[in-house]
Amino acid sequence: MNTTAFAQRHIGPREEDQNRMLQTIGVDSLDQLIYETVPDDIRLKKDLNLDEAMSEQEYLTHIHELSKRNKTYKTYIGLGYHPTILPAVIQRNILENPGWYTAYTPYQAEIAQGRLEALLNFQTMVTDLTGMELANASLLDESTAAAEAMGLLFAVRSRDQKKANVNKFFVSEHILPQTLSLLETRSNPIGIELVVGNEDTFDFSSEFYGALLQYPGKDGQITDIKTFIAKANDNDIKVAVAADILSLVKLEAPGKFGADVVVGTTQRFGVPMGYGGPHAAFFATKEMYKRDIPGRIIGVTKDMNGNRALRMALQTREQHIKRDKATSNICTAQVLLAVMAGMYAVYHGPKGLEFIANRVHKTAVSVANALDKLGFNQLNTAYFDTIKVKANANNIKVAAEKVGVNFYYPDADTVTISINETTTLKDANQIVSIFASVASKETIKIKALSETNMVMESLQRSSEFLTHDIFNSHHSETELMRYIKKLERKDLSLNHSMISLGSCTMKLNAAAEMLPLSSPNWGTIHPFVPADQAEGYLTVLKELEDQLTEITGFAATSLQPNSGAQGEFAGLMVIKAYHESRGDHHRNICLIPSSAHGTNPASAVMAGMKVVVTKSTEKGNIDVEDLREKAELHKDNLSCIMVTYPSTHGVYESAIKEITKIIHDNGGQVYMDGANMNAQVGLTNPGNIGADVCHLNLHKTFAIPHGGGGPGVGPICVAKQLAPFLPSNPIIKTGGTNAISAISGAPFGSSLVCLISYGYIKMLGAKGLTEATKIAILNANYIKQRLQGQFDTLYSGERGRAAHEMIVDCRAFKENGIEVSDIAKRLMDYGFHAPTVSFPVAGTLMIEPTESESKAEMDRFCDAMISIRKEIEATSKDDTNNVLKNAPHTLDMVTADEWLMPYTREQAAFPLEYVRDNKFWPTVRRVDDAYGDRNLICTCAPIEDYMDA
């Protein structure tokens, strides 16, 4: 065995195991299995054109050398991104800990109580600081959150406003430029008219349904949002505020003034800039809008014993239920980053945050005072951390960069300086010395920070925040370390056992891929630094784009979308721009198969398209004749089709090339959902199949960890005719020659975690990537074969094979009184996270083992499933007190003095011998979702306060 080959470490089954698995399946070789699985007419005729695979050591040396090409200047650019101090206890125990970064979205609440508590802390932190009633578990970035606020306020217009088609949305000219660009992208397709102006002269016309203010503004000026919100409320205009979260320690919460939505980013709560992301945005609003809030909400409920438990609340709002009626296509969160930001608040507490905010403000005031003495006019009358200085921008820029300092230069006569928590007294004096050198004056030495408060009295914070015990108990490193570990122990992650989620691809997130994320050379780069300071990043990102372009068979790639849903939207907007460039403004019909992922129709509606659903056959494939009929019917207005391949049913549809031809023959473009790209890499690709654009889930196929529900990255790859329309950024040039406006706030989206996918591809190379795809298919078919006779597979290919995932039908077990959710909960007692439950078919489990799982682990999973099948046979409809209905079984339950169950404690807790060796105990019994939704509690209040609700 070549121990330096990364593929040997990434791929689970050893060669001898592969041979035994092939015997079980009944084929002579891996190539025979692939032949029987993947239609021959879509197979690639040559290998991928990628560099030879690197060993882990070679890669780590290579990525370290590239990191040196980034220049780690002192950065005071601001614009929503700030240098931070990530407490080492959070870095070591969360960011670098697979117990946190390999967990899945907490759909199975009983084995995710730790992450859910950390997210509840985040929500409490946000509601406290914003003064709002309700916050979600984070969004993708501040600009996206602002766009979601615009959309929510549009959706909740009054009946009279909807009747009168009131569609104008006012945006303060002080808004962050990247946010304005994204608002432009999102507003037009759904019929919102943006009006940008000065809030001081806004006339509060009845033509407006909403407004967005920046607090403080992009140049640092604090405007009187209190008076503006009061006037807006009097005129039935709803107000969203984009707020700097650290400033809210000193500035009064917008919710206290009557704001309807408050958004922003929590990046400056200890999260590295990382050349733009990933960072957790926040979204807070009034409880009356709870049914329209985008993303996920963590709520408090109770379990079967009446004990406090947490779970994702209001799940029926999500796109799988509402589809084209969904308010938003966002179905994810930046969980890992939200956990880090929440822990930052737990660690520092209210007094610690006050200390940090006061020091930042005092430093900004001290620098402004010193510059004033040097003769430079500081223009902001009220500010928190950012000062606006009248000066020759070019002269200051040359002098600053000479000593490794970045300011922001909005025009030729203005310099803005944003102070941050890393700014020391020495740094402040360096800033002053730069201006002194340009003025040819002796510098002024700041010896002590100013005590002057430059926040106007009417906006100074008086309300309390972070009063809950959780924010006042863990201020020593020992205490926080133990608290983080306590929560980690409540969560089942990939470091415990296989997570076989169909459509989610929970593969290995290799340590060598993750290590660079901790390097300051990658973490401390602001997304808007000059290109020559980000050469390391630009080299990696360009090569990653080229790698993904080659893998997908397309012509160009944009890394900007920072989630799969954003990738869908970006792909559709590029298609829309292409049609419009040809004068086809009327092409707005989007065909979507009934089996599609729920975000597909939601994204299409957001892009201004009309969804037409096509049928599926009994075998789960697209009904080609129904598709042909609808494509021809709508040929004059056909924009595109959205298709997943292999299908959401886990099958390589042999008619896929016929399907793409039908769409092209009728004037449309083909959008391919990349959720199942793990079954294509090296064997086929979207370009070869006939697609025009696809998005890729880098957190699935390309090894970025799920992080408990985020971060994700969803780049789009496009054919030649769509390349000119790839998205832009208002500050850093990106995109095509006729680029659409921004899709996310940062020019390259979540650049920091793109290092992971870059490393994954570099270390596997063309041969390793193709081998990974083949083994993913092998593993799925091995599980399918082992479960045969116990569970029916709902769909198979023409030769009876599964793709990289399969759907197991559990509907027949209703005869025994057993639902698919009972099987999911019982798997927890066996030490496994459930596969995907009831998607895309109700009453089923969708299983995807990935290439990273060993034969031994898959055998344990299959043994568990077969054991559960026997338990099902022992139940009946009339018997509700059984081992499945009572699952999961907690330690408290099994060790209680009284045991009244008709089965033994051993059957409950240790149903198979292997469980004894590595027992995972769910910390709560089955949660009551309905109770939690009826009594919505989304902050850190003890449930006893609400039990009478």
Residue pairs with C-beta under 8 A, 6 or more apart in sequence:
1 8
2 8
4 55
4 56
4 57
5 53
5 55
5 768
6 53
6 54
6 55
6 56
6 59
6 510
6 512
6 763
6 764
6 768
7 53
7 763
7 764
7 765
7 767
7 768
7 771
7 772
9 56
9 508
9 510
10 507
10 508
10 510
10 763
10 764
10 768
10 772
10 851
10 852
11 768
11 771
11 772
11 775
11 851
11 852
12 775
12 779
12 851
12 852
12 853
12 854
12 855
12 857
13 21
13 775
13 778
13 779
13 853
13 854
13 855
14 854
14 855
17 854
17 855
18 30
18 775
18 778
20 855
21 778
21 779
21 782
21 855
22 28
22 29
22 30
22 33
22 778
24 782
24 785
24 786
25 33
25 778
25 781
25 782
25 785
26 785
27 33
27 36
30 774
30 775
30 778
33 774
33 777
33 778
33 781
33 801
34 683
34 774
34 777
36 797
36 799
36 800
36 801
37 652
37 777
37 781
37 797
37 799
37 801
37 802
37 803
38 652
38 683
38 684
38 777
39 652
39 654
39 656
41 654
41 657
42 652
42 656
42 657
42 684
42 688
42 689
43 683
43 684
44 682
44 683
44 684
44 685
44 688
47 682
47 766
47 767
47 770
48 550
48 551
48 681
48 682
48 766
48 769
48 770
49 550
49 766
50 547
50 550
50 551
50 761
50 765
50 766
50 769
51 762
51 765
52 765
53 762
53 763
53 764
53 765
53 767
53 768
54 62
54 762
54 763
54 765
55 763
56 510
56 512
56 763
59 512
59 759
59 762
59 763
60 512
60 515
60 516
62 762
63 516
63 540
63 755
63 758
63 759
64 516
64 519
66 536
66 539
66 540
67 516
67 519
67 521
67 522
67 536
68 521
68 536
69 535
69 536
69 539
70 521
70 522
70 525
70 533
70 534
70 535
70 536
70 537
71 404
71 529
71 532
71 533
71 534
72 520
72 521
72 524
72 525
73 401
73 404
73 405
73 406
73 529
73 533
74 83
74 404
74 405
74 406
74 427
74 430
75 83
75 273
75 405
75 406
75 524
75 526
75 529
76 405
76 406
76 407
76 408
76 417
76 418
76 419
76 420
76 423
76 431
77 406
77 407
77 408
77 418
77 526
77 528
77 529
78 218
78 220
78 385
78 386
78 408
78 416
78 417
78 418
79 176
79 177
79 178
79 218
79 408
79 418
79 528
79 731
80 142
80 176
80 178
80 179
80 244
80 265
80 267
80 745
81 267
81 273
81 276
81 526
81 527
81 528
82 267
82 268
82 273
82 418
82 420
82 421
83 273
83 420
83 421
83 422
83 524
83 526
84 267
84 268
84 269
84 270
84 271
84 272
84 273
84 420
84 421
84 422
85 270
85 421
85 422
86 95
86 270
86 271
86 272
86 340
86 344
86 523
87 270
87 343
87 344
87 347
87 477
87 480
88 477
89 347
89 477
89 480
89 481
89 484
90 270
90 340
90 343
90 344
90 347
90 480
90 484
91 518
93 100
93 481
93 484
93 485
93 488
94 100
94 101
94 336
94 339
94 340
94 343
94 484
95 101
95 336
95 340
95 517
95 518
96 514
96 518
97 488
98 493
98 494
98 495
98 509
98 705
99 488
99 491
99 493
99 495
100 115
100 336
100 339
100 488
100 491
100 493
100 707
100 708
101 336
101 509
101 514
101 705
101 706
101 707
101 708
102 493
102 494
102 495
102 506
102 509
102 705
102 706
103 112
103 115
103 491
103 492
103 493
103 494
103 706
103 707
103 708
103 709
104 493
104 499
104 501
104 504
104 506
104 706
104 708
104 709
104 833
105 312
105 332
105 335
105 706
105 708
105 709
106 112
106 115
106 116
106 119
106 298
106 311
106 312
106 708
106 709
107 312
107 315
107 837
108 492
108 824
108 825
108 828
108 833
108 834
109 116
109 309
109 310
109 311
109 312
109 924
109 927
110 303
110 309
110 825
110 828
110 888
110 922
110 923
110 924
110 925
110 926
110 927
111 490
111 491
111 492
111 828
111 833
111 888
111 920
111 922
112 490
112 491
112 492
112 708
113 309
113 310
113 487
113 490
113 491
113 923
113 924
114 486
114 487
114 488
114 489
114 490
114 491
115 335
115 339
115 487
115 490
115 491
115 708
115 709
116 298
116 310
116 311
116 312
117 310
117 487
117 490
118 338
118 339
118 342
118 343
118 487
119 137
119 138
119 298
119 333
119 335
119 338
119 339
119 342
120 298
120 300
120 310
120 938
120 939
120 940
121 342
121 343
121 345
121 346
121 470
121 471
121 940
122 135
122 137
122 138
122 266
122 280
122 282
122 338
122 339
122 341
122 342
123 135
123 136
123 137
123 297
123 298
123 938
123 939
124 466
124 468
124 470
124 471
124 939
124 940
125 341
125 342
125 345
125 466
125 471
126 132
126 135
126 245
126 266
126 282
126 284
127 133
127 134
127 135
127 284
127 938
127 939
128 464
128 465
128 466
128 467
129 245
129 248
129 249
129 253
129 465
129 466
130 243
130 248
130 253
130 254
130 255
130 259
130 262
130 282
130 284
131 252
131 253
131 254
131 255
131 256
131 259
131 262
131 463
132 253
132 254
132 255
132 259
132 261
132 262
132 284
132 285
132 286
133 255
133 285
133 286
133 287
134 284
134 285
134 286
134 287
134 289
134 290
134 293
134 297
134 936
134 938
135 282
135 283
135 284
135 285
135 297
135 938
135 939
136 282
136 283
136 284
136 293
136 294
136 295
136 296
136 297
136 333
137 295
137 296
137 297
137 298
137 312
137 333
137 335
137 338
137 709
138 266
138 280
138 281
138 282
138 283
138 295
138 333
138 334
138 335
138 337
138 338
138 710
139 145
139 148
139 263
139 280
139 281
139 282
139 283
139 294
139 295
139 330
139 333
139 334
140 278
140 281
140 330
140 332
140 334
140 562
140 563
140 566
140 710
140 744
141 265
141 277
141 279
141 281
141 562
141 744
141 745
141 746
142 176
142 179
142 242
142 263
142 264
142 265
142 281
142 745
143 176
143 178
143 179
143 181
143 182
143 183
143 742
143 744
143 745
144 182
144 281
144 330
144 562
144 566
144 744
144 745
145 242
145 263
145 264
145 265
145 281
145 282
145 283
146 175
146 179
146 182
146 183
146 212
146 240
146 242
146 263
147 179
147 182
147 183
147 185
147 186
148 263
148 283
148 294
148 295
148 328
148 330
149 212
149 240
149 261
149 263
149 283
149 285
150 169
150 183
150 186
150 187
150 192
150 210
150 212
150 240
151 186
151 190
151 294
151 327
151 328
152 261
152 285
152 289
152 292
152 293
152 294
152 327
152 328
153 169
153 209
153 210
153 238
153 240
153 260
153 261
154 167
154 169
154 190
154 192
154 209
154 210
155 292
155 327
156 238
156 289
156 292
157 166
157 209
158 236
161 209
161 236
166 206
166 207
166 208
166 209
167 191
167 192
167 193
167 209
168 192
168 193
168 194
168 195
168 205
168 207
168 208
168 209
169 183
169 187
169 192
169 193
169 194
169 195
169 208
169 209
169 210
169 211
169 212
170 195
170 196
170 197
170 199
170 202
170 208
170 210
170 211
170 212
170 237
171 180
171 183
171 194
171 195
171 196
171 197
171 211
171 212
172 196
172 197
172 198
172 199
172 211
172 212
172 213
172 214
172 217
172 223
173 196
173 197
173 198
174 199
174 213
174 214
174 217
174 218
174 219
174 221
174 223
175 183
175 196
175 212
175 214
175 217
175 218
175 242
176 214
176 218
176 242
176 745
177 218
177 730
177 731
178 729
178 730
178 731
178 742
178 745
178 746
179 214
179 242
179 745
180 196
180 730
181 728
181 729
181 730
181 741
181 742
182 741
182 742
182 743
182 744
182 745
183 194
183 212
184 194
184 741
184 742
185 573
185 727
185 740
185 741
185 742
185 743
186 192
186 606
187 193
187 194
188 608
189 573
189 576
189 606
189 607
189 608
189 609
190 605
190 606
190 608
191 608
195 208
199 211
199 213
199 223
199 225
199 228
200 223
202 211
202 228
204 231
204 232
204 234
204 235
204 237
205 235
206 235
206 236
208 237
209 237
209 238
210 237
210 238
210 239
210 240
210 260
211 228
211 232
211 237
211 238
211 239
211 240
212 239
212 240
212 241
212 242
213 223
213 225
213 228
213 239
213 240
213 241
213 242
214 241
214 242
215 222
215 223
215 225
215 241
215 242
215 243
215 244
215 247
215 251
215 254
216 222
216 223
216 244
216 247
216 251
216 383
216 384
216 385
216 386
217 223
219 379
219 380
219 386
219 388
219 410
219 414
219 416
220 380
220 383
220 384
220 385
220 386
220 387
220 388
220 416
220 418
221 379
221 380
221 381
221 382
221 383
221 388
222 251
222 380
222 382
222 383
222 384
222 455
222 456
222 459
224 456
224 458
224 459
225 239
225 241
225 254
225 257
225 259
225 459
226 252
226 257
226 458
226 459
228 239
229 239
229 241
229 254
229 257
229 258
229 259
230 257
230 258
232 238
232 239
233 239
233 258
238 260
238 261
239 258
239 259
239 260
239 261
240 259
240 260
240 261
240 262
240 263
241 254
241 259
241 261
241 262
241 263
242 262
242 263
242 264
243 251
243 254
243 262
243 263
243 264
244 264
244 268
244 384
244 385
245 264
245 265
245 266
245 268
245 269
245 282
246 268
246 269
246 353
246 356
246 357
246 360
246 384
246 385
246 421
247 357
247 384
247 385
248 461
248 465
249 353
249 354
249 356
249 357
249 461
249 465
250 357
250 358
250 361
250 384
250 455
250 460
250 461
251 384
251 455
251 459
251 460
251 461
252 459
252 460
252 461
252 462
252 463
253 262
253 461
253 463
253 465
254 262
255 262
255 284
256 463
260 285
260 286
260 289
261 283
261 284
261 285
261 289
262 282
262 284
262 285
263 281
263 282
263 283
263 284
264 281
264 282
265 279
265 280
265 281
265 282
266 279
266 280
266 281
266 282
266 337
266 338
266 341
267 273
267 279
267 280
267 337
267 341
268 420
268 421
269 340
269 341
269 344
269 345
270 340
270 341
270 343
270 344
271 279
271 280
271 337
271 340
271 341
271 344
272 522
272 523
272 524
272 752
273 523
273 524
273 525
273 526
273 527
274 517
274 522
274 523
274 525
274 750
274 751
274 752
274 753
275 522
275 525
275 526
275 527
275 534
275 537
275 746
275 748
275 751
275 752
276 527
276 745
276 746
276 747
276 748
276 749
276 750
276 751
276 752
277 527
277 562
277 711
277 744
277 745
277 746
277 749
277 750
277 751
277 752
277 753
278 334
278 336
278 337
278 562
278 710
278 711
278 713
278 750
278 752
278 753
279 334
279 337
280 333
280 334
280 335
280 337
280 338
280 340
280 341
280 710
281 334
283 293
283 294
283 295
285 293
287 936
290 297
290 314
290 936
291 314
291 317
292 327
293 317
294 327
294 328
294 330
295 328
295 330
295 331
295 332
295 333
296 312
296 331
296 332
296 333
296 709
297 312
297 313
297 314
297 938
298 310
298 311
298 312
298 313
298 938
299 310
299 311
299 312
299 313
299 314
299 932
299 933
299 936
299 937
299 938
300 308
300 309
300 310
300 932
300 937
300 938
300 941
300 943
300 946
301 309
301 310
301 311
301 313
301 927
301 928
301 929
301 931
301 932
301 935
301 943
302 308
302 309
302 927
302 928
302 931
302 932
302 943
303 309
303 924
303 925
303 926
303 927
303 928
304 886
304 925
304 926
304 928
305 893
305 925
307 924
307 925
308 942
308 943
309 924
309 925
309 927
309 928
310 927
311 927
311 929
311 932
313 932
313 933
313 936
313 938
314 933
314 936
315 929
316 322
317 326
317 327
318 326
318 331
318 598
319 326
319 329
319 331
319 597
319 598
319 599
319 601
319 602
320 597
320 598
320 839
321 598
322 598
322 602
323 598
323 601
323 602
323 611
324 601
324 602
324 604
324 605
324 611
326 598
326 601
326 602
326 605
328 602
328 606
329 565
329 568
329 569
329 599
329 602
329 603
329 606
330 563
330 565
330 566
331 565
331 598
331 599
332 563
332 564
332 565
332 709
332 710
332 712
333 709
333 710
334 707
334 710
334 711
335 707
335 708
335 709
335 710
336 705
336 707
336 708
336 710
336 711
337 707
337 710
337 711
338 710
339 708
343 480
343 484
345 353
345 466
345 471
346 470
346 471
346 474
346 480
346 483
347 474
347 475
347 480
348 355
348 356
348 475
349 466
349 471
349 472
349 475
350 464
350 465
350 466
350 467
350 471
350 472
352 475
353 466
356 421
357 384
359 421
359 449
360 384
360 385
360 419
360 420
360 421
360 423
361 384
361 385
361 419
361 453
361 454
361 455
362 449
362 450
362 451
363 419
363 423
363 425
363 428
363 449
364 383
364 384
364 385
364 386
364 387
364 417
364 419
364 454
365 449
365 450
365 452
365 453
365 454
366 428
366 446
366 449
366 450
367 387
367 417
367 419
367 428
367 431
367 432
367 446
368 378
368 383
368 387
368 389
368 454
369 450
369 452
370 428
370 432
370 444
370 446
371 378
371 387
371 389
371 432
371 435
372 378
373 444
374 432
374 435
374 436
374 439
374 441
374 443
374 444
375 439
375 441
376 389
376 390
376 391
376 435
376 439
377 389
377 390
378 387
378 388
378 389
378 390
379 388
379 389
379 390
379 414
380 386
380 387
380 388
380 454
382 454
382 455
382 456
382 459
383 454
383 455
384 454
384 455
385 418
385 419
385 420
386 416
386 417
386 418
386 419
387 416
387 417
388 414
388 415
388 416
389 414
389 415
389 416
389 417
389 435
390 413
390 414
391 413
391 414
391 415
391 435
391 438
392 412
392 413
392 438
393 409
393 411
393 412
393 413
393 414
393 415
394 409
394 412
395 438
396 407
396 409
396 415
396 434
396 435
396 438
397 407
397 409
399 434
399 437
399 438
400 406
400 407
400 434
401 530
403 430
403 434
405 430
405 431
405 434
406 526
406 529
406 530
406 533
407 415
407 416
407 417
408 415
408 416
408 417
408 418
408 528
409 415
409 416
410 416
417 431
419 428
425 446
425 449
428 446
429 443
429 445
429 446
432 443
432 444
432 445
432 446
433 443
436 442
436 443
436 444
437 443
453 460
466 472
468 939
468 940
468 941
470 940
473 479
473 483
474 480
474 483
490 923
491 708
492 499
492 828
492 831
492 832
492 833
492 920
493 499
494 506
494 508
494 509
496 831
496 918
496 920
497 831
497 832
497 833
497 857
497 860
497 918
497 920
498 506
498 832
498 833
498 849
498 853
498 857
498 858
498 860
498 861
499 506
499 832
499 833
500 506
500 783
500 832
500 833
500 835
500 847
500 848
500 849
500 850
500 853
500 861
501 833
501 835
501 836
501 846
501 848
502 650
502 805
502 806
502 807
502 835
502 836
502 839
502 845
502 846
502 847
502 848
503 597
503 648
503 675
503 676
503 805
503 836
503 839
503 846
503 848
504 700
504 706
504 836
504 848
505 678
505 697
505 700
505 701
505 804
505 848
505 850
506 706
506 848
506 850
507 678
507 700
507 703
507 850
507 851
507 852
508 703
508 850
508 852
509 703
509 704
509 705
509 756
510 703
510 759
510 760
510 763
512 759
512 763
513 703
513 755
513 756
513 759
513 760
513 763
514 705
514 756
516 522
516 755
516 759
517 523
517 752
517 753
517 755
517 756
521 536
522 536
522 537
522 752
522 755
523 752
525 533
525 534
525 537
527 732
527 746
527 747
527 748
527 751
528 731
528 732
528 747
531 538
531 732
537 748
537 751
540 754
540 755
540 758
541 559
541 748
541 751
541 754
543 758
544 557
544 559
544 754
544 757
544 758
544 761
545 556
545 557
545 558
545 559
545 715
546 557
547 758
547 761
548 557
548 696
548 715
548 717
549 555
549 556
549 557
549 717
551 681
551 682
551 685
551 761
551 769
552 674
552 677
552 685
552 686
552 687
552 694
552 696
552 717
553 685
553 686
553 687
553 688
554 686
554 687
554 693
554 694
554 717
554 718
554 719
555 718
555 719
555 720
555 723
556 717
556 718
556 720
556 722
556 723
556 726
556 736
557 715
557 716
557 717
557 718
557 726
558 570
558 715
558 716
558 718
558 726
558 727
558 734
558 735
558 743
559 713
559 715
559 748
559 749
559 751
559 754
560 570
560 715
560 726
560 727
560 729
560 734
560 735
560 742
560 743
560 744
560 746
560 747
560 748
560 749
561 567
561 569
561 570
561 695
561 713
561 714
561 715
561 716
561 727
561 743
561 744
561 749
562 711
562 712
562 713
562 714
562 744
562 746
562 749
562 750
563 710
563 712
563 713
563 714
564 599
564 674
564 675
564 695
564 697
564 699
564 700
564 712
564 714
565 599
565 602
565 603
565 714
566 714
566 743
566 744
567 674
567 695
567 696
567 697
567 714
567 715
567 716
568 599
568 600
568 603
568 642
568 671
568 673
568 695
568 714
569 603
569 606
569 607
569 743
570 695
570 714
570 716
570 727
570 743
571 671
571 693
571 694
571 695
571 716
571 718
572 590
572 603
572 604
572 606
572 607
572 609
572 640
572 642
572 671
573 607
573 725
573 727
573 740
573 743
574 693
574 716
574 718
574 722
574 725
574 726
574 727
574 740
575 639
575 640
575 669
575 671
575 692
575 693
575 722
576 607
576 608
576 609
576 639
577 725
577 738
577 740
578 669
578 721
578 722
578 725
579 585
579 587
579 639
579 669
581 724
581 725
581 738
584 667
586 636
586 637
587 637
587 638
587 639
587 667
587 668
588 608
588 609
588 610
588 637
588 639
589 609
589 610
589 612
589 634
589 637
589 638
589 639
589 668
590 604
590 607
590 609
590 610
590 611
590 612
590 639
590 640
590 641
590 642
591 612
591 613
591 614
591 627
591 630
591 631
591 634
591 638
591 640
591 641
591 642
591 663
591 668
592 600
592 601
592 604
592 611
592 612
592 613
592 614
592 641
592 642
593 613
593 614
593 615
593 616
593 622
593 627
593 642
593 643
593 644
593 647
594 613
594 614
594 615
594 616
595 616
595 620
595 622
595 644
595 647
595 648
595 649
595 840
596 642
596 643
596 644
596 648
596 673
597 644
597 648
597 673
597 675
597 840
600 642
600 644
600 673
601 611
601 613
603 642
604 610
604 611
604 642
605 611
609 639
609 640
612 630
612 634
614 622
614 623
614 626
614 627
614 630
615 622
615 623
615 626
616 622
616 623
616 649
617 623
619 651
619 795
620 647
620 649
620 651
620 794
620 795
620 807
621 647
621 649
621 651
621 653
621 655
622 643
622 647
622 653
622 655
622 659
624 655
624 658
624 659
624 662
627 641
627 659
627 662
628 662
631 638
631 641
631 662
631 663
631 665
631 666
631 668
632 666
634 666
635 666
635 667
636 667
638 663
638 666
638 667
638 668
639 668
639 669
640 663
640 668
640 669
640 670
640 671
640 692
641 659
641 663
641 668
641 670
641 671
642 671
642 672
642 673
643 656
643 659
643 670
643 671
643 672
643 673
643 691
644 672
644 673
644 675
644 676
645 652
645 653
645 656
645 672
645 673
645 676
645 680
645 686
645 689
645 691
646 652
646 653
646 676
646 679
646 680
646 803
646 804
646 805
647 653
647 676
647 795
648 675
648 676
648 840
649 794
649 795
649 807
649 840
649 841
650 780
650 795
650 802
650 803
650 804
650 805
650 806
650 807
650 846
651 795
651 796
651 797
651 802
651 803
652 679
652 797
652 803
653 659
654 797
654 798
656 689
656 690
657 689
657 690
659 670
660 670
660 689
660 690
660 691
661 690
663 669
663 670
664 670
664 690
669 692
669 693
669 722
670 690
670 691
670 692
670 693
671 691
671 692
671 693
671 694
672 686
672 689
672 691
672 693
672 694
673 694
673 695
674 686
674 694
674 695
674 696
674 697
674 701
674 714
675 697
675 700
676 803
676 804
676 805
677 694
677 696
677 697
677 700
677 701
678 700
678 701
678 772
678 773
678 776
678 804
678 850
678 851
679 773
679 776
679 777
679 803
679 804
679 805
680 686
680 773
681 701
681 769
681 770
681 772
681 773
682 766
682 769
682 770
682 771
682 772
682 773
682 774
683 770
683 773
683 774
686 694
686 717
687 719
691 719
692 718
692 719
692 721
692 722
693 716
693 717
693 718
693 719
693 722
694 716
694 717
695 714
695 715
695 716
695 717
696 702
696 714
696 715
696 716
696 717
697 712
697 713
697 714
698 704
698 712
698 713
698 714
698 715
698 753
698 754
698 756
698 757
699 705
699 706
699 707
699 710
699 711
699 712
699 713
702 756
702 757
702 760
702 761
703 756
703 757
703 760
704 711
704 712
704 713
704 753
704 756
704 757
705 756
706 712
711 750
711 753
713 749
713 750
713 753
713 754
713 757
715 749
716 726
718 725
718 726
723 736
724 736
724 737
724 738
724 739
725 735
725 736
725 738
725 739
725 740
726 734
726 735
726 736
726 739
726 740
727 734
727 735
727 739
727 740
727 741
727 742
727 743
728 734
728 735
728 739
728 740
728 741
728 742
729 735
729 742
729 746
729 747
730 741
730 742
731 747
732 747
733 747
734 747
734 748
743 749
748 754
761 769
764 771
764 772
771 851
772 851
773 804
773 851
775 851
776 804
776 848
776 849
776 850
776 851
777 801
777 802
777 803
777 804
779 804
779 849
779 850
779 851
779 853
779 858
780 802
780 803
780 804
780 805
780 806
780 847
780 848
780 849
781 801
781 802
782 849
782 855
782 858
783 806
783 847
783 849
783 858
783 861
783 862
784 793
784 802
784 806
786 858
786 859
786 862
786 866
787 793
787 808
787 862
787 865
787 866
790 865
790 866
790 869
791 808
791 809
791 810
791 865
791 869
792 808
792 809
792 812
793 802
793 806
793 807
793 808
793 809
794 806
794 807
794 808
794 809
794 841
794 844
795 806
795 807
796 802
796 806
797 803
804 848
804 850
805 846
805 847
805 848
806 846
806 847
806 848
807 840
807 841
807 844
807 845
807 846
807 847
808 835
808 844
808 845
808 846
808 847
809 841
809 843
809 844
810 818
810 819
810 820
810 823
810 843
810 844
810 845
811 820
811 842
811 843
811 844
813 819
813 820
813 823
813 872
814 843
815 877
816 872
816 873
816 875
816 876
816 877
817 875
817 876
817 877
817 878
817 879
817 880
817 885
818 872
818 875
818 884
818 885
819 843
820 837
820 838
820 843
820 844
820 845
821 837
821 838
822 884
822 885
822 887
823 834
823 845
823 868
823 872
823 884
824 834
824 835
824 837
824 845
825 834
825 884
825 887
825 888
825 926
826 868
826 871
826 883
826 884
826 887
826 888
827 833
827 834
827 864
827 865
827 868
828 834
828 887
828 888
828 920
828 922
829 887
829 888
829 889
829 908
829 909
829 911
829 915
829 922
830 864
830 867
830 868
830 911
830 912
830 915
831 860
831 864
831 914
831 915
831 918
831 919
831 920
832 861
832 864
834 845
835 845
835 846
835 847
835 848
836 845
836 846
836 847
836 848
837 844
837 845
838 844
839 846
840 846
849 858
849 861
860 914
863 912
863 914
864 911
864 912
867 911
867 912
868 884
871 882
871 883
871 884
871 911
872 884
874 882
875 882
875 884
875 885
881 901
881 902
882 902
882 903
883 901
883 903
883 907
883 908
883 911
886 901
886 908
887 926
888 922
888 925
888 926
889 908
889 909
889 922
889 925
890 921
890 922
890 923
890 924
890 925
891 921
893 908
893 925
894 905
894 908
894 909
899 905
901 908
909 915
909 919
910 916
910 919
934 949
935 946
935 949
937 943
937 946
